[in-house]
Amino acid sequence: MKTIEITLKKESVVTFTSFSNNDTYGYIFNNGGQVLYSNDDSGFNNNFFIKAKLPAGKYYLVVGNYSDSNMTSIPYAYSIA
């Protein structure tokens, strides 16, 4: 798994997705370690897709897949609006 730290300075709509040939999944955790959102296959080609409105704060996007335990090259993207 790969963890990406995200800090929002204000309430924002965030979108997270992956672009992999492998089956990926994603989780958004708050700073206290609670899972707020998770997704497995809503994106294209068994990739995850999460769109959420989050208040200001620190969050963690955890990305994993079912075939590459090293997570050496999982292309992903996110946007914050």
matplotlib code that plots the C-alpha trace (Angstrom):
import matplotlib.pyplot as plt

x = [0.0, 1.0, -0.1, -0.4, -0.9, -3.3, -3.8, -6.8, -6.7, -10.5, -13.5, -13.0, -14.4, -11.7, -11.5, -9.1, -8.7, -6.0, -5.0, -3.6, -3.8, -4.2, -7.3, -6.8, -8.6, -8.5, -9.3, -9.5, -8.6, -9.0, -6.1, -7.5, -7.2, -10.9, -11.9, -14.2, -14.5, -13.4, -13.8, -12.7, -14.0, -16.0, -13.2, -12.3, -10.9, -11.3, -9.6, -10.9, -12.7, -13.6, -15.3, -15.9, -16.6, -14.2, -13.7, -10.3, -7.8, -5.3, -6.2, -4.5, -5.2, -4.2, -3.9, -3.4, -3.9, -4.5, -1.5, 1.6, 2.5, 5.5, 3.2, 6.1, 4.2, 0.5, -0.4, -3.0, -4.4, -6.3, -7.9, -9.0, -11.6]
y = [0.0, 3.6, 6.5, 10.1, 12.9, 15.6, 18.9, 21.0, 24.6, 25.0, 22.9, 21.3, 18.8, 16.3, 13.6, 10.7, 8.0, 5.6, 4.7, 1.2, -2.1, -3.8, -3.9, -1.0, 0.2, 3.5, 4.7, 8.2, 8.4, 11.4, 12.4, 10.2, 7.1, 6.7, 5.5, 8.2, 6.9, 3.8, 2.4, -0.5, -0.6, 2.6, 3.9, 2.8, -0.8, -1.9, 1.3, 3.1, 6.5, 8.7, 12.1, 13.7, 17.0, 17.4, 20.1, 21.7, 19.3, 16.6, 13.4, 10.3, 8.6, 5.0, 3.3, -0.4, -3.2, -6.9, -7.9, -5.7, -5.8, -3.5, -0.7, 0.4, 2.2, 2.8, 6.0, 8.0, 11.5, 13.8, 17.2, 19.7, 22.3]
z = [0.0, -0.6, 1.7, 0.6, 3.1, 2.1, 4.1, 3.2, 4.4, 3.8, 3.1, -0.3, -2.8, -3.5, -6.2, -6.1, -8.7, -10.0, -13.5, -13.3, -15.2, -11.8, -9.6, -7.1, -4.0, -2.0, 1.4, 2.9, 6.6, 8.9, 11.2, 13.9, 11.8, 11.0, 7.5, 6.1, 2.5, 0.6, -2.9, -4.9, -8.5, -9.3, -11.6, -15.1, -15.5, -11.8, -10.4, -7.4, -7.6, -4.6, -4.6, -1.3, 0.4, 3.3, 5.9, 6.5, 8.1, 7.5, 5.7, 4.3, 1.0, 1.2, -2.2, -2.7, -5.3, -5.3, -7.4, -6.7, -3.0, -3.6, -5.0, -7.2, -9.9, -9.3, -11.3, -9.4, -9.6, -7.3, -7.6, -4.9, -5.6]

ax = plt.figure().add_subplot(projection="3d")
ax.plot(x, y, z, "-o")
ax.set_aspect("equal")
plt.show()
